[in-house]
């Protein structure tokens, strides 16, 4: 191999590294500008929670006050959930867990936005048609890589913990592991959220002004920040969501 070739190869490599560094710098600048455009004022990408849980409360009272139909209630609730899910996906929130039972939450637009849908709770007591709809939504979106949307249907935090305890007791009885092996990590694996990347919410939001957690996510909320919004669920909009996220 000649000296001239070695010199040329060195210069080519150096030039490539410079161009690569220049491109990386430009790409970072583009990403920075894009993030500024996507994020509203008051929110910072590096401070966003990874897992947000929302107790969607106040819809029945809202519609009764206005003498509106139950069907309109479900449609309105579905639209609010879709909007929040869209915002979460845009703003880098990985998991959105909603405590609600609107059948509109299982509509096809979730697939369009690359959202992975899961349901937790006792689905056996739901109408068969809704069970099939939920199963289809879960199967259709299983491979999606965007926001993970969990919806609590007929869910009880106490029942979830009791079921996990019975499961662990049974495994100890069968000799699968010893009592000394039982710890928080093992317990969390027995809860219904065992497949979630970030099982414990960073932020819990409850609408309608009620200041309680209503048997929701009892184990998971030990270190969660809580934000109570006075807005009833159908009125909870993007500005309210931003306010809640800004409090985190």
Phi and psi restraints in degrees (value plus and minus 20) as a CYANA .aco file:
   2 UNK   PHI     -99.7   -59.7
   2 UNK   PSI     138.1   178.1
   3 UNK   PHI     -82.7   -42.7
   3 UNK   PSI     -59.6   -19.6
   4 UNK   PHI     -79.3   -39.3
   4 UNK   PSI     -59.7   -19.7
   5 UNK   PHI     -86.4   -46.4
   5 UNK   PSI     -60.5   -20.5
   6 UNK   PHI     -83.2   -43.2
   6 UNK   PSI     -60.8   -20.8
   7 UNK   PHI     -83.6   -43.6
   7 UNK   PSI     -65.2   -25.2
   8 UNK   PHI     -82.9   -42.9
   8 UNK   PSI     -62.5   -22.5
   9 UNK   PHI     -84.7   -44.7
   9 UNK   PSI     -59.5   -19.5
  10 UNK   PHI     -84.0   -44.0
  10 UNK   PSI     -65.5   -25.5
  11 UNK   PHI     -84.2   -44.2
  11 UNK   PSI     -59.9   -19.9
  12 UNK   PHI     -83.2   -43.2
  12 UNK   PSI     -64.4   -24.4
  13 UNK   PHI     -82.9   -42.9
  13 UNK   PSI     -64.2   -24.2
  14 UNK   PHI     -82.3   -42.3
  14 UNK   PSI     -62.8   -22.8
  15 UNK   PHI     -83.6   -43.6
  15 UNK   PSI     -61.0   -21.0
  16 UNK   PHI     -83.4   -43.4
  16 UNK   PSI     -60.9   -20.9
  17 UNK   PHI     -84.2   -44.2
  17 UNK   PSI     -59.8   -19.8
  18 UNK   PHI     -84.5   -44.5
  18 UNK   PSI     -63.9   -23.9
  19 UNK   PHI     -85.1   -45.1
  19 UNK   PSI     -58.9   -18.9
  20 UNK   PHI     -82.4   -42.4
  20 UNK   PSI     -65.3   -25.3
  21 UNK   PHI     -83.0   -43.0
  21 UNK   PSI     -60.4   -20.4
  22 UNK   PHI     -83.9   -43.9
  22 UNK   PSI     -63.4   -23.4
  23 UNK   PHI     -84.4   -44.4
  23 UNK   PSI     -62.7   -22.7
  24 UNK   PHI     -81.0   -41.0
  24 UNK   PSI     -59.9   -19.9
  25 UNK   PHI     -84.3   -44.3
  25 UNK   PSI     -63.0   -23.0
  26 UNK   PHI     -85.2   -45.2
  26 UNK   PSI     -60.1   -20.1
  27 UNK   PHI     -83.7   -43.7
  27 UNK   PSI     -61.1   -21.1
  28 UNK   PHI     -82.7   -42.7
  28 UNK   PSI     -59.8   -19.8
  29 UNK   PHI     -84.7   -44.7
  29 UNK   PSI     -61.9   -21.9
  30 UNK   PHI     -82.5   -42.5
  30 UNK   PSI     -65.3   -25.3
  31 UNK   PHI     -80.9   -40.9
  31 UNK   PSI     -61.3   -21.3
  32 UNK   PHI     -81.6   -41.6
  32 UNK   PSI     -65.4   -25.4
  33 UNK   PHI     -83.6   -43.6
  33 UNK   PSI     -61.9   -21.9
  34 UNK   PHI     -81.4   -41.4
  34 UNK   PSI     -64.3   -24.3
  35 UNK   PHI     -83.5   -43.5
  35 UNK   PSI     -56.2   -16.2
  36 UNK   PHI     -85.8   -45.8
  36 UNK   PSI     -55.1   -15.1
  37 UNK   PHI     -91.7   -51.7
  37 UNK   PSI     -57.5   -17.5
  38 UNK   PHI     -94.5   -54.5
  38 UNK   PSI     -61.7   -21.7
  39 UNK   PHI    -103.3   -63.3
  39 UNK   PSI     108.5   148.5
  40 UNK   PHI     -92.7   -52.7
  40 UNK   PSI     143.6   183.6
  41 UNK   PHI     -80.8   -40.8
  41 UNK   PSI     115.9   155.9
  42 UNK   PHI      82.1   122.1
  42 UNK   PSI     -35.1     4.9
  43 UNK   PHI    -131.5   -91.5
  43 UNK   PSI     122.1   162.1
  44 UNK   PHI    -144.2  -104.2
  44 UNK   PSI     111.4   151.4
  45 UNK   PHI     -72.5   -32.5
  45 UNK   PSI     -61.9   -21.9
  46 UNK   PHI     -91.9   -51.9
  46 UNK   PSI     -34.3     5.7
  47 UNK   PHI    -127.1   -87.1
  47 UNK   PSI     -14.0    26.0
  48 UNK   PHI     -93.6   -53.6
  48 UNK   PSI     120.1   160.1
  49 UNK   PHI     -88.7   -48.7
  49 UNK   PSI     131.7   171.7
  50 UNK   PHI    -107.0   -67.0
  50 UNK   PSI     -51.9   -11.9
  51 UNK   PHI    -150.3  -110.3
  51 UNK   PSI      98.8   138.8
  52 UNK   PHI    -137.0   -97.0
  52 UNK   PSI     111.0   151.0
  53 UNK   PHI    -133.9   -93.9
  53 UNK   PSI     121.4   161.4
  54 UNK   PHI    -153.2  -113.2
  54 UNK   PSI     106.3   146.3
  55 UNK   PHI    -113.3   -73.3
  55 UNK   PSI      87.8   127.8
  56 UNK   PHI    -107.8   -67.8
  56 UNK   PSI      76.0   116.0
  57 UNK   PHI    -138.1   -98.1
  57 UNK   PSI     131.1   171.1
  58 UNK   PHI      84.4   124.4
  58 UNK   PSI     -20.8    19.2
  59 UNK   PHI     -90.1   -50.1
  59 UNK   PSI     -61.6   -21.6
  60 UNK   PHI     -83.3   -43.3
  60 UNK   PSI     -63.7   -23.7
  61 UNK   PHI     -84.0   -44.0
  61 UNK   PSI     -59.7   -19.7
  62 UNK   PHI     -79.3   -39.3
  62 UNK   PSI     -66.4   -26.4
  63 UNK   PHI     -98.7   -58.7
  63 UNK   PSI     -49.4    -9.4
  64 UNK   PHI     -87.4   -47.4
  64 UNK   PSI     -59.0   -19.0
  65 UNK   PHI     -81.0   -41.0
  65 UNK   PSI     -48.1    -8.1
  66 UNK   PHI    -126.8   -86.8
  66 UNK   PSI     -13.3    26.7
  67 UNK   PHI      33.2    73.2
  67 UNK   PSI      23.3    63.3
  68 UNK   PHI    -119.6   -79.6
  68 UNK   PSI     138.7   178.7
  69 UNK   PHI     -96.2   -56.2
  69 UNK   PSI     138.4   178.4
  70 UNK   PHI     -83.9   -43.9
  70 UNK   PSI     -57.6   -17.6
  71 UNK   PHI     -79.9   -39.9
  71 UNK   PSI     -62.8   -22.8
  72 UNK   PHI     -86.2   -46.2
  72 UNK   PSI     -53.3   -13.3
  73 UNK   PHI     -79.9   -39.9
  73 UNK   PSI     -68.5   -28.5
  74 UNK   PHI     -84.0   -44.0
  74 UNK   PSI     -62.8   -22.8
  75 UNK   PHI     -82.8   -42.8
  75 UNK   PSI     -63.8   -23.8
  76 UNK   PHI     -84.7   -44.7
  76 UNK   PSI     -62.4   -22.4
  77 UNK   PHI     -82.0   -42.0
  77 UNK   PSI     -62.2   -22.2
  78 UNK   PHI     -81.2   -41.2
  78 UNK   PSI     -59.7   -19.7
  79 UNK   PHI     -85.5   -45.5
  79 UNK   PSI     -60.4   -20.4
  80 UNK   PHI     -84.2   -44.2
  80 UNK   PSI     -63.8   -23.8
  81 UNK   PHI     -82.2   -42.2
  81 UNK   PSI     -63.5   -23.5
  82 UNK   PHI     -82.1   -42.1
  82 UNK   PSI     -60.8   -20.8
  83 UNK   PHI     -84.6   -44.6
  83 UNK   PSI     -65.4   -25.4
  84 UNK   PHI     -84.0   -44.0
  84 UNK   PSI     -61.4   -21.4
  85 UNK   PHI     -81.9   -41.9
  85 UNK   PSI     -61.2   -21.2
  86 UNK   PHI     -81.7   -41.7
  86 UNK   PSI     -64.3   -24.3
  87 UNK   PHI     -85.0   -45.0
  87 UNK   PSI     -62.5   -22.5
  88 UNK   PHI     -79.4   -39.4
  88 UNK   PSI     -64.4   -24.4
  89 UNK   PHI     -84.1   -44.1
  89 UNK   PSI     -57.6   -17.6
  90 UNK   PHI     -89.7   -49.7
  90 UNK   PSI     -53.5   -13.5
  91 UNK   PHI    -119.4   -79.4
  91 UNK   PSI     -10.8    29.2
  92 UNK   PHI      66.1   106.1
  92 UNK   PSI     -10.6    29.4
  93 UNK   PHI     -94.7   -54.7
  93 UNK   PSI     108.3   148.3
  94 UNK   PHI    -104.2   -64.2
  94 UNK   PSI     -55.8   -15.8
  95 UNK   PHI    -153.3  -113.3
  95 UNK   PSI     111.0   151.0
  96 UNK   PHI    -141.4  -101.4
  96 UNK   PSI     101.8   141.8
  97 UNK   PHI    -137.3   -97.3
  97 UNK   PSI      96.3   136.3
  98 UNK   PHI    -132.4   -92.4
  98 UNK   PSI     114.3   154.3
  99 UNK   PHI    -115.9   -75.9
  99 UNK   PSI      66.6   106.6
 100 UNK   PHI    -178.8  -138.8
 100 UNK   PSI     147.4   187.4
 101 UNK   PHI    -152.9  -112.9
 101 UNK   PSI       1.9    41.9
 102 UNK   PHI     -86.1   -46.1
 102 UNK   PSI     104.5   144.5
 103 UNK   PHI     -85.1   -45.1
 103 UNK   PSI     -40.5    -0.5
 104 UNK   PHI     -88.9   -48.9
 104 UNK   PSI     -34.5     5.5
 105 UNK   PHI     -88.0   -48.0
 105 UNK   PSI     -32.0     8.0
 106 UNK   PHI    -124.9   -84.9
 106 UNK   PSI      -0.1    39.9
 107 UNK   PHI     -98.4   -58.4
 107 UNK   PSI     145.2   185.2
 108 UNK   PHI     -84.6   -44.6
 108 UNK   PSI     -49.8    -9.8
 109 UNK   PHI     -73.0   -33.0
 109 UNK   PSI     -42.4    -2.4
 110 UNK   PHI     -81.2   -41.2
 110 UNK   PSI     -57.5   -17.5
 111 UNK   PHI     -85.2   -45.2
 111 UNK   PSI     -60.0   -20.0
 112 UNK   PHI     -75.5   -35.5
 112 UNK   PSI     -57.4   -17.4
 113 UNK   PHI    -112.2   -72.2
 113 UNK   PSI      -3.7    36.3
 114 UNK   PHI      41.7    81.7
 114 UNK   PSI      13.0    53.0
 115 UNK   PHI    -112.0   -72.0
 115 UNK   PSI     115.4   155.4
 116 UNK   PHI    -114.8   -74.8
 116 UNK   PSI      99.7   139.7
 117 UNK   PHI    -124.3   -84.3
 117 UNK   PSI     115.6   155.6
 118 UNK   PHI    -157.5  -117.5
 118 UNK   PSI     132.3   172.3
 119 UNK   PHI    -141.5  -101.5
 119 UNK   PSI     120.6   160.6
 120 UNK   PHI    -145.5  -105.5
 120 UNK   PSI     136.5   176.5
 121 UNK   PHI      98.4   138.4
 121 UNK   PSI     155.6   195.6
 122 UNK   PHI    -102.6   -62.6
 122 UNK   PSI      72.7   112.7
 123 UNK   PHI     -98.2   -58.2
 123 UNK   PSI     -32.8     7.2
 124 UNK   PHI     -84.6   -44.6
 124 UNK   PSI     -43.3    -3.3
 125 UNK   PHI    -111.6   -71.6
 125 UNK   PSI     -18.2    21.8
 126 UNK   PHI    -104.1   -64.1
 126 UNK   PSI     138.4   178.4
 127 UNK   PHI     -76.1   -36.1
 127 UNK   PSI     124.4   164.4
 128 UNK   PHI     -78.5   -38.5
 128 UNK   PSI     -56.4   -16.4
 129 UNK   PHI     -83.2   -43.2
 129 UNK   PSI     -58.0   -18.0
 130 UNK   PHI     -92.8   -52.8
 130 UNK   PSI     -56.5   -16.5
 131 UNK   PHI     -79.5   -39.5
 131 UNK   PSI     -62.7   -22.7
 132 UNK   PHI     -86.3   -46.3
 132 UNK   PSI     -58.9   -18.9
 133 UNK   PHI     -84.8   -44.8
 133 UNK   PSI     -61.5   -21.5
 134 UNK   PHI     -85.4   -45.4
 134 UNK   PSI     -66.2   -26.2
 135 UNK   PHI     -80.5   -40.5
 135 UNK   PSI     -59.7   -19.7
 136 UNK   PHI     -86.9   -46.9
 136 UNK   PSI     -61.9   -21.9
 137 UNK   PHI     -84.3   -44.3
 137 UNK   PSI     -61.6   -21.6
 138 UNK   PHI     -84.7   -44.7
 138 UNK   PSI     -63.7   -23.7
 139 UNK   PHI     -88.7   -48.7
 139 UNK   PSI     -61.6   -21.6
 140 UNK   PHI     -85.5   -45.5
 140 UNK   PSI     -53.8   -13.8
 141 UNK   PHI    -122.0   -82.0
 141 UNK   PSI     -14.9    25.1
 142 UNK   PHI     -76.5   -36.5
 142 UNK   PSI     -56.9   -16.9
 143 UNK   PHI    -109.6   -69.6
 143 UNK   PSI     -19.2    20.8
 144 UNK   PHI     -89.7   -49.7
 144 UNK   PSI     127.1   167.1
 145 UNK   PHI    -133.8   -93.8
 145 UNK   PSI     -14.4    25.6
 146 UNK   PHI    -107.6   -67.6
 146 UNK   PSI    -163.0  -123.0
 147 UNK   PHI     -76.1   -36.1
 147 UNK   PSI     118.6   158.6
 148 UNK   PHI    -117.0   -77.0
 148 UNK   PSI      91.2   131.2
 149 UNK   PHI    -120.6   -80.6
 149 UNK   PSI      94.5   134.5
 150 UNK   PHI    -124.3   -84.3
 150 UNK   PSI     114.9   154.9
 151 UNK   PHI    -143.2  -103.2
 151 UNK   PSI     105.9   145.9
 152 UNK   PHI    -105.6   -65.6
 152 UNK   PSI      97.2   137.2
 153 UNK   PHI    -138.9   -98.9
 153 UNK   PSI      97.0   137.0
 154 UNK   PHI      33.8    73.8
 154 UNK   PSI      26.2    66.2
 155 UNK   PHI    -121.8   -81.8
 155 UNK   PSI     122.6   162.6
 156 UNK   PHI    -153.7  -113.7
 156 UNK   PSI     103.2   143.2
 157 UNK   PHI     -82.0   -42.0
 157 UNK   PSI     -60.8   -20.8
 158 UNK   PHI     -84.0   -44.0
 158 UNK   PSI     -64.5   -24.5
 159 UNK   PHI     -83.8   -43.8
 159 UNK   PSI     -59.3   -19.3
 160 UNK   PHI     -80.4   -40.4
 160 UNK   PSI     -64.1   -24.1
 161 UNK   PHI     -88.7   -48.7
 161 UNK   PSI     -59.3   -19.3
 162 UNK   PHI     -86.0   -46.0
 162 UNK   PSI     -61.7   -21.7
 163 UNK   PHI     -83.9   -43.9
 163 UNK   PSI     -61.2   -21.2
 164 UNK   PHI     -83.0   -43.0
 164 UNK   PSI     -60.9   -20.9
 165 UNK   PHI     -83.7   -43.7
 165 UNK   PSI     -63.7   -23.7
 166 UNK   PHI     -83.9   -43.9
 166 UNK   PSI     -58.8   -18.8
 167 UNK   PHI     -84.3   -44.3
 167 UNK   PSI     -63.6   -23.6
 168 UNK   PHI     -85.2   -45.2
 168 UNK   PSI     -62.3   -22.3
 169 UNK   PHI     -81.2   -41.2
 169 UNK   PSI     -60.2   -20.2
 170 UNK   PHI     -85.3   -45.3
 170 UNK   PSI     -58.6   -18.6
 171 UNK   PHI     -91.2   -51.2
 171 UNK   PSI     -53.4   -13.4
 172 UNK   PHI     -87.2   -47.2
 172 UNK   PSI     -62.7   -22.7
 173 UNK   PHI     -80.8   -40.8
 173 UNK   PSI     -58.1   -18.1
 174 UNK   PHI    -102.0   -62.0
 174 UNK   PSI     -21.3    18.7
 175 UNK   PHI      59.5    99.5
 175 UNK   PSI      -5.5    34.5
 176 UNK   PHI     -86.0   -46.0
 176 UNK   PSI     -57.7   -17.7
 177 UNK   PHI    -173.4  -133.4
 177 UNK   PSI     149.9   189.9
 178 UNK   PHI    -115.1   -75.1
 178 UNK   PSI     143.3   183.3
 179 UNK   PHI     -77.0   -37.0
 179 UNK   PSI     -57.1   -17.1
 180 UNK   PHI     -84.7   -44.7
 180 UNK   PSI     -38.2     1.8
 181 UNK   PHI    -100.7   -60.7
 181 UNK   PSI     -35.4     4.6
 182 UNK   PHI     -93.8   -53.8
 182 UNK   PSI     102.9   142.9
 183 UNK   PHI    -166.4  -126.4
 183 UNK   PSI    -195.0  -155.0
 184 UNK   PHI     -83.5   -43.5
 184 UNK   PSI     -59.1   -19.1
 185 UNK   PHI     -83.0   -43.0
 185 UNK   PSI     -64.5   -24.5
 186 UNK   PHI     -83.7   -43.7
 186 UNK   PSI     -62.7   -22.7
 187 UNK   PHI     -82.5   -42.5
 187 UNK   PSI     -64.0   -24.0
 188 UNK   PHI     -82.8   -42.8
 188 UNK   PSI     -50.3   -10.3
 189 UNK   PHI     -89.1   -49.1
 189 UNK   PSI     -39.1     0.9
 190 UNK   PHI    -111.9   -71.9
 190 UNK   PSI     -29.2    10.8
 191 UNK   PHI     -99.1   -59.1
 191 UNK   PSI     142.9   182.9
 192 UNK   PHI     -86.7   -46.7
 192 UNK   PSI     -37.5     2.5
 193 UNK   PHI    -112.3   -72.3
 193 UNK   PSI       1.4    41.4
 194 UNK   PHI     -86.4   -46.4
 194 UNK   PSI     -34.7     5.3
 195 UNK   PHI    -119.6   -79.6
 195 UNK   PSI     -16.7    23.3
 196 UNK   PHI    -105.1   -65.1
 196 UNK   PSI     116.4   156.4
 197 UNK   PHI     -83.2   -43.2
 197 UNK   PSI     -63.1   -23.1
 198 UNK   PHI    -140.5  -100.5
 198 UNK   PSI      66.7   106.7
 199 UNK   PHI     -86.8   -46.8
 199 UNK   PSI     -45.8    -5.8
 200 UNK   PHI    -123.9   -83.9
 200 UNK   PSI     103.9   143.9
 201 UNK   PHI     -83.1   -43.1
 201 UNK   PSI     121.6   161.6
 202 UNK   PHI     -99.8   -59.8
 202 UNK   PSI     -53.1   -13.1
 203 UNK   PHI    -160.9  -120.9
 203 UNK   PSI     111.4   151.4
 204 UNK   PHI    -132.3   -92.3
 204 UNK   PSI     109.7   149.7
 205 UNK   PHI    -135.0   -95.0
 205 UNK   PSI     112.9   152.9
 206 UNK   PHI    -145.7  -105.7
 206 UNK   PSI     109.1   149.1
 207 UNK   PHI    -111.2   -71.2
 207 UNK   PSI     149.9   189.9
 208 UNK   PHI      60.7   100.7
 208 UNK   PSI     -19.0    21.0
 209 UNK   PHI      68.5   108.5
 209 UNK   PSI     -27.2    12.8
 210 UNK   PHI     -91.0   -51.0
 210 UNK   PSI     115.6   155.6
 211 UNK   PHI    -133.8   -93.8
 211 UNK   PSI      48.5    88.5
 212 UNK   PHI    -173.7  -133.7
 212 UNK   PSI     146.1   186.1
 213 UNK   PHI    -126.1   -86.1
 213 UNK   PSI     -25.6    14.4
 214 UNK   PHI      31.5    71.5
 214 UNK   PSI      29.7    69.7
 215 UNK   PHI      41.2    81.2
 215 UNK   PSI      13.5    53.5
 216 UNK   PHI    -134.8   -94.8
 216 UNK   PSI     104.8   144.8
 217 UNK   PHI      34.2    74.2
 217 UNK   PSI      26.1    66.1
 218 UNK   PHI     -81.8   -41.8
 218 UNK   PSI     -63.7   -23.7
 219 UNK   PHI     -89.2   -49.2
 219 UNK   PSI     -56.8   -16.8
 220 UNK   PHI    -100.8   -60.8
 220 UNK   PSI     -34.5     5.5
 221 UNK   PHI    -114.7   -74.7
 221 UNK   PSI      -5.7    34.3
 222 UNK   PHI     -75.6   -35.6
 222 UNK   PSI     -59.2   -19.2
 223 UNK   PHI    -142.7  -102.7
 223 UNK   PSI       1.4    41.4
 224 UNK   PHI    -104.6   -64.6
 224 UNK   PSI     116.9   156.9
 225 UNK   PHI     -97.7   -57.7
 225 UNK   PSI     122.3   162.3
 226 UNK   PHI    -140.6  -100.6
 226 UNK   PSI     114.8   154.8
 227 UNK   PHI    -145.1  -105.1
 227 UNK   PSI     103.9   143.9
 228 UNK   PHI    -123.4   -83.4
 228 UNK   PSI     101.1   141.1
 229 UNK   PHI    -122.3   -82.3
 229 UNK   PSI     117.8   157.8
 230 UNK   PHI     -97.6   -57.6
 230 UNK   PSI     -35.2     4.8
 231 UNK   PHI     -88.0   -48.0
 231 UNK   PSI     117.2   157.2
 232 UNK   PHI     -92.8   -52.8
 232 UNK   PSI     132.4   172.4
 233 UNK   PHI     -68.2   -28.2
 233 UNK   PSI     -69.1   -29.1
 234 UNK   PHI     -83.9   -43.9
 234 UNK   PSI     -41.9    -1.9
 235 UNK   PHI    -111.7   -71.7
 235 UNK   PSI     -25.5    14.5
 236 UNK   PHI     -92.7   -52.7
 236 UNK   PSI      92.1   132.1
 237 UNK   PHI    -137.7   -97.7
 237 UNK   PSI    -189.9  -149.9
 238 UNK   PHI     -80.9   -40.9
 238 UNK   PSI     -61.9   -21.9
 239 UNK   PHI     -82.4   -42.4
 239 UNK   PSI     -59.0   -19.0
 240 UNK   PHI     -87.0   -47.0
 240 UNK   PSI     -59.4   -19.4
 241 UNK   PHI     -84.5   -44.5
 241 UNK   PSI     -61.2   -21.2
 242 UNK   PHI     -82.2   -42.2
 242 UNK   PSI     -62.0   -22.0
 243 UNK   PHI     -79.1   -39.1
 243 UNK   PSI     -63.8   -23.8
 244 UNK   PHI     -84.9   -44.9
 244 UNK   PSI     -63.9   -23.9
 245 UNK   PHI     -85.8   -45.8
 245 UNK   PSI     -53.5   -13.5
 246 UNK   PHI     -87.5   -47.5
 246 UNK   PSI     -44.4    -4.4
 247 UNK   PHI     -96.5   -56.5
 247 UNK   PSI     -34.1     5.9
